[in-house]
Amino acid sequence: MGVTLNFLREEGYDQVNNLLWDIEFTDQQAQGIFQNIFGTHYVTGHGILSGMTPSLLTSAFPGRGVCIFGGIDDNGHSVEASAEVTIQP
């Protein structure tokens, strides 16, 4: 069973955990971003995506970035996962 990705949210936090910025993409816009970053917007069961989101890497402020990925699995259920990166200018 796999997942069709259709949701992406990026959040940037400073060193004391204040939200500095956030951006959200849904549906075809999110699918296009996943396609550009990973070469696909579908993840097979037990599949792995590997890539980097450029916007998280360009912050002038040290802190952390969070990416929240979401989609619909092959059974029609919503699923979500997240990843966190440390930002060092």
Z-matrix of the N, CA and C atoms (Angstrom, degrees):
N
C 1 1.445
C 2 1.525 1 108.15
N 3 1.317 2 116.90 1 140.04
C 4 1.450 3 121.79 2 -179.26
C 5 1.518 4 112.23 3 -123.56
N 6 1.333 5 114.70 4 -173.44
C 7 1.462 6 121.91 5 -177.30
C 8 1.526 7 109.14 6 -135.49
N 9 1.322 8 115.90 7 131.75
C 10 1.456 9 122.11 8 171.00
C 11 1.524 10 107.14 9 -91.91
N 12 1.333 11 116.00 10 113.36
C 13 1.463 12 120.98 11 -177.57
C 14 1.519 13 110.25 12 -76.78
N 15 1.341 14 116.02 13 130.57
C 16 1.472 15 120.16 14 -179.50
C 17 1.530 16 112.68 15 -145.42
N 18 1.341 17 116.78 16 18.10
C 19 1.460 18 120.89 17 -179.51
C 20 1.522 19 109.05 18 -148.03
N 21 1.331 20 116.56 19 133.29
C 22 1.455 21 122.50 20 176.10
C 23 1.515 22 108.60 21 -143.23
N 24 1.309 23 115.94 22 128.75
C 25 1.460 24 121.63 23 174.90
C 26 1.516 25 107.59 24 -130.33
N 27 1.320 26 115.94 25 130.70
C 28 1.459 27 121.95 26 176.16
C 29 1.523 28 108.07 27 -116.19
N 30 1.326 29 115.84 28 136.21
C 31 1.462 30 122.15 29 178.77
C 32 1.518 31 108.67 30 -130.58
N 33 1.330 32 116.73 31 140.21
C 34 1.460 33 121.97 32 176.28
C 35 1.518 34 110.41 33 -119.87
N 36 1.322 35 116.21 34 132.64
C 37 1.463 36 122.55 35 -177.48
C 38 1.526 37 109.67 36 -123.65
N 39 1.338 38 116.85 37 147.42
C 40 1.455 39 120.38 38 175.19
C 41 1.528 40 109.59 39 -82.16
N 42 1.325 41 116.29 40 -174.88
C 43 1.461 42 121.34 41 -175.28
C 44 1.524 43 113.91 42 -67.51
N 45 1.340 44 118.12 43 -19.00
C 46 1.465 45 120.13 44 178.20
C 47 1.529 46 111.17 45 -107.36
N 48 1.328 47 115.88 46 19.39
C 49 1.462 48 124.44 47 172.41
C 50 1.530 49 114.57 48 74.14
N 51 1.327 50 118.43 49 23.05
C 52 1.465 51 120.92 50 172.28
C 53 1.523 52 109.09 51 -81.50
N 54 1.321 53 116.65 52 134.21
C 55 1.461 54 120.97 53 177.17
C 56 1.526 55 108.83 54 -69.05
N 57 1.327 56 116.95 55 119.84
C 58 1.462 57 121.98 56 179.40
C 59 1.524 58 112.08 57 -93.64
N 60 1.318 59 116.57 58 -36.89
C 61 1.458 60 121.29 59 -179.37
C 62 1.524 61 109.46 60 -161.85
N 63 1.305 62 114.50 61 157.47
C 64 1.455 63 120.55 62 172.20
C 65 1.523 64 108.28 63 -152.19
N 66 1.307 65 115.28 64 151.02
C 67 1.456 66 121.78 65 178.87
C 68 1.524 67 107.72 66 -145.77
N 69 1.306 68 116.14 67 143.16
C 70 1.459 69 120.84 68 -175.07
C 71 1.520 70 109.80 69 -133.21
N 72 1.326 71 115.71 70 138.59
C 73 1.457 72 122.84 71 177.81
C 74 1.517 73 108.74 72 -128.45
N 75 1.330 74 117.08 73 142.11
C 76 1.458 75 121.20 74 -179.86
C 77 1.529 76 110.30 75 -133.33
N 78 1.313 77 114.47 76 163.94
C 79 1.459 78 124.69 77 172.35
C 80 1.527 79 112.94 78 51.63
N 81 1.328 80 117.86 79 -130.02
C 82 1.465 81 121.05 80 -173.83
C 83 1.523 82 112.58 81 -64.26
N 84 1.322 83 117.73 82 -32.97
C 85 1.457 84 120.07 83 178.18
C 86 1.534 85 110.17 84 -64.65
N 87 1.327 86 116.77 85 -45.04
C 88 1.469 87 120.50 86 177.16
C 89 1.526 88 110.50 87 -63.93
N 90 1.327 89 117.10 88 -42.54
C 91 1.463 90 120.18 89 179.83
C 92 1.523 91 111.01 90 -60.44
N 93 1.332 92 117.14 91 -39.44
C 94 1.458 93 120.74 92 177.73
C 95 1.517 94 112.23 93 -63.93
N 96 1.324 95 116.98 94 -39.22
C 97 1.463 96 120.91 95 178.35
C 98 1.526 97 109.99 96 -65.88
N 99 1.334 98 117.19 97 -45.89
C 100 1.464 99 120.24 98 177.82
C 101 1.526 100 110.44 99 -60.52
N 102 1.319 101 116.49 100 -41.01
C 103 1.467 102 120.88 101 179.05
C 104 1.532 103 110.22 102 -59.90
N 105 1.329 104 116.68 103 -43.85
C 106 1.467 105 120.42 104 -179.59
C 107 1.520 106 112.67 105 -68.07
N 108 1.322 107 117.25 106 -39.78
C 109 1.464 108 120.81 107 -176.53
C 110 1.524 109 111.92 108 -78.77
N 111 1.343 110 116.48 109 -46.93
C 112 1.460 111 121.05 110 -171.67
C 113 1.528 112 114.19 111 -107.35
N 114 1.335 113 117.50 112 -10.69
C 115 1.457 114 119.98 113 -176.77
C 116 1.515 115 113.49 114 83.71
N 117 1.321 116 117.23 115 3.47
C 118 1.461 117 122.67 116 179.16
C 119 1.521 118 109.32 117 -161.88
N 120 1.329 119 116.50 118 161.43
C 121 1.467 120 120.11 119 170.29
C 122 1.530 121 110.07 120 -122.36
N 123 1.342 122 115.60 121 19.34
C 124 1.459 123 122.20 122 177.35
C 125 1.521 124 108.58 123 -125.85
N 126 1.330 125 116.27 124 132.24
C 127 1.462 126 122.09 125 177.39
C 128 1.521 127 108.01 126 -114.14
N 129 1.320 128 116.93 127 124.45
C 130 1.457 129 120.35 128 177.39
C 131 1.523 130 110.18 129 -71.90
N 132 1.320 131 116.80 130 162.99
C 133 1.455 132 121.26 131 176.80
C 134 1.519 133 110.51 132 -54.62
N 135 1.309 134 117.86 133 131.77
C 136 1.468 135 124.89 134 -177.74
C 137 1.527 136 111.78 135 61.46
N 138 1.340 137 116.98 136 18.95
C 139 1.457 138 121.35 137 179.63
C 140 1.524 139 111.71 138 -79.13
N 141 1.317 140 115.49 139 165.38
C 142 1.461 141 122.40 140 -178.37
C 143 1.523 142 108.37 141 -129.55
N 144 1.329 143 115.96 142 135.70
C 145 1.456 144 121.60 143 171.81
C 146 1.516 145 107.56 144 -108.93
N 147 1.313 146 116.17 145 141.89
C 148 1.451 147 120.44 146 178.24
C 149 1.518 148 108.30 147 -136.92
N 150 1.336 149 115.79 148 128.85
C 151 1.452 150 120.73 149 179.95
C 152 1.509 151 109.34 150 174.87
N 153 1.315 152 115.78 151 -178.67
C 154 1.460 153 120.60 152 -179.89
C 155 1.514 154 108.60 153 -134.01
N 156 1.325 155 116.50 154 143.64
C 157 1.452 156 120.09 155 175.46
C 158 1.511 157 108.60 156 -93.79
N 159 1.315 158 118.66 157 115.86
C 160 1.464 159 121.74 158 -174.32
C 161 1.524 160 114.47 159 -56.94
N 162 1.323 161 118.97 160 -35.86
C 163 1.463 162 119.53 161 -176.14
C 164 1.521 163 112.18 162 -62.98
N 165 1.320 164 118.46 163 -30.96
C 166 1.463 165 120.59 164 178.46
C 167 1.522 166 111.47 165 -71.35
N 168 1.297 167 117.06 166 -20.21
C 169 1.457 168 120.08 167 -175.01
C 170 1.518 169 112.75 168 -92.00
N 171 1.321 170 118.54 169 -5.62
C 172 1.452 171 120.52 170 -173.61
C 173 1.520 172 113.60 171 -107.42
N 174 1.309 173 118.34 172 8.91
C 175 1.454 174 120.72 173 -179.48
C 176 1.527 175 110.92 174 -69.06
N 177 1.323 176 115.89 175 138.78
C 178 1.461 177 120.87 176 177.00
C 179 1.526 178 111.79 177 -84.92
N 180 1.325 179 116.96 178 -5.48
C 181 1.461 180 121.73 179 -175.91
C 182 1.519 181 110.67 180 -109.42
N 183 1.337 182 117.73 181 133.60
C 184 1.463 183 118.70 182 174.07
C 185 1.530 184 109.43 183 -69.45
N 186 1.288 185 116.47 184 150.04
C 187 1.460 186 121.76 185 179.60
C 188 1.508 187 110.46 186 161.53
N 189 1.313 188 116.09 187 -133.91
C 190 1.467 189 119.92 188 178.98
C 191 1.517 190 109.96 189 -146.10
N 192 1.297 191 115.20 190 155.04
C 193 1.447 192 122.26 191 176.12
C 194 1.511 193 109.79 192 -121.95
N 195 1.305 194 116.26 193 143.61
C 196 1.459 195 121.92 194 179.32
C 197 1.524 196 108.22 195 -124.62
N 198 1.329 197 116.12 196 130.71
C 199 1.464 198 122.35 197 173.49
C 200 1.521 199 107.61 198 -112.55
N 201 1.309 200 116.14 199 128.25
C 202 1.458 201 121.67 200 176.78
C 203 1.521 202 106.72 201 -113.66
N 204 1.324 203 116.12 202 121.59
C 205 1.449 204 123.29 203 -178.43
C 206 1.522 205 108.25 204 -108.48
N 207 1.309 206 117.14 205 139.95
C 208 1.457 207 119.42 206 177.86
C 209 1.503 208 111.70 207 -144.45
N 210 1.322 209 114.64 208 163.97
C 211 1.449 210 119.70 209 178.98
C 212 1.509 211 111.52 210 -174.82
N 213 1.319 212 113.52 211 -169.29
C 214 1.464 213 122.40 212 179.97
C 215 1.518 214 107.83 213 -118.62
N 216 1.341 215 116.50 214 126.74
C 217 1.458 216 118.89 215 179.45
C 218 1.527 217 110.11 216 -79.22
N 219 1.323 218 115.43 217 173.42
C 220 1.463 219 120.77 218 -175.34
C 221 1.524 220 113.20 219 -64.52
N 222 1.327 221 117.97 220 -13.55
C 223 1.462 222 122.15 221 176.25
C 224 1.519 223 112.21 222 -98.01
N 225 1.341 224 117.82 223 5.45
C 226 1.457 225 121.67 224 177.19
C 227 1.515 226 115.26 225 87.07
N 228 1.337 227 118.04 226 10.19
C 229 1.465 228 121.75 227 179.74
C 230 1.525 229 111.17 228 -91.96
N 231 1.332 230 116.84 229 143.77
C 232 1.459 231 121.71 230 174.63
C 233 1.520 232 109.54 231 -76.89
N 234 1.320 233 115.75 232 137.00
C 235 1.459 234 121.44 233 177.84
C 236 1.525 235 108.65 234 -133.29
N 237 1.323 236 115.58 235 157.19
C 238 1.465 237 120.30 236 -177.27
C 239 1.529 238 109.11 237 -150.90
N 240 1.327 239 115.13 238 145.49
C 241 1.461 240 122.24 239 174.59
C 242 1.515 241 107.37 240 -144.53
N 243 1.321 242 116.24 241 162.62
C 244 1.470 243 118.94 242 179.14
C 245 1.514 244 110.13 243 -139.51
N 246 1.319 245 114.23 244 160.81
C 247 1.458 246 122.36 245 176.09
C 248 1.529 247 107.19 246 -139.45
N 249 1.317 248 116.31 247 148.39
C 250 1.457 249 121.45 248 -178.97
C 251 1.519 250 109.44 249 -127.02
N 252 1.335 251 115.37 250 140.17
C 253 1.470 252 121.18 251 176.97
C 254 1.508 253 109.48 252 -128.16
N 255 1.315 254 116.19 253 150.02
C 256 1.461 255 121.50 254 173.50
C 257 1.512 256 108.12 255 -87.77
N 258 1.333 257 116.37 256 133.57
C 259 1.465 258 121.95 257 -179.87
C 260 1.518 259 108.61 258 -104.32
N 261 1.321 260 115.41 259 122.22
C 262 1.457 261 121.60 260 176.11
C 263 1.524 262 107.43 261 -129.36
N 264 1.349 263 117.00 262 115.02
C 265 1.463 264 118.97 263 -176.96
C 266 1.530 265 111.98 264 -67.27
